[in-house]
């Protein structure tokens, strides 16, 4: 519990630097948004075109809690998520540039999917098959965004997952997040019916669809 509260406080402090304290607290305490679940058929997606080397970056897999050499995460909150996520059975890829971790993304392998280690699966109504994977929490440092780096990062990760034997990747984005919308569409994700998400006091739950 103490570790989780520390993570929440660190995330609030980091977000406040970008959006201001009042806006950050208001959003954390209460918000209502539309989540768009998506999936990508890895067997047909054109993923070989994504070349991180041309952008001076590489990806590395994190699956045992060991540090990536002398690399450090660009945000403290991203580093604080590593140990608890790994304990839940999640795995991660990090985006490295000049031995700095400038981005990361998490995924859930099917071997642990029956344990539902991440609440998103229940919120979104996603059931992972034996060769499915759920990728979530994509982050790229705001100082490194642009030049389609986030798209190349996700596309490269999906190519690695395909090489590991996965055939379908699930995820979601918020309808208000236009950059995320285009990243998923450019890669080839297909959209599923939207789901309302309601946040209250740092906890989220799905809500009945009321729109359209």
Buried (B, 14 or more C-beta within 10 A) or exposed (E): EEEEEEBBEBBBEBBBEEEEEEEBBEBBEEBEBBBBBBBBEBEEBEBEEBEBEEBEBEBBBBEEEEEBEEBBBBBBBBBBBBEEBBEBBBBBBBBBBEEBBBBBBBBBBBEBBEEBBBEBBEBBEBEBEEEBBBBBBBBBBEEBEEEBBBBBBBBBBBBBBBEBEBBBBBBBBBEEEEEBBBBBBEBBBEBBEBBBBEBEEEEBEBEEEEEE
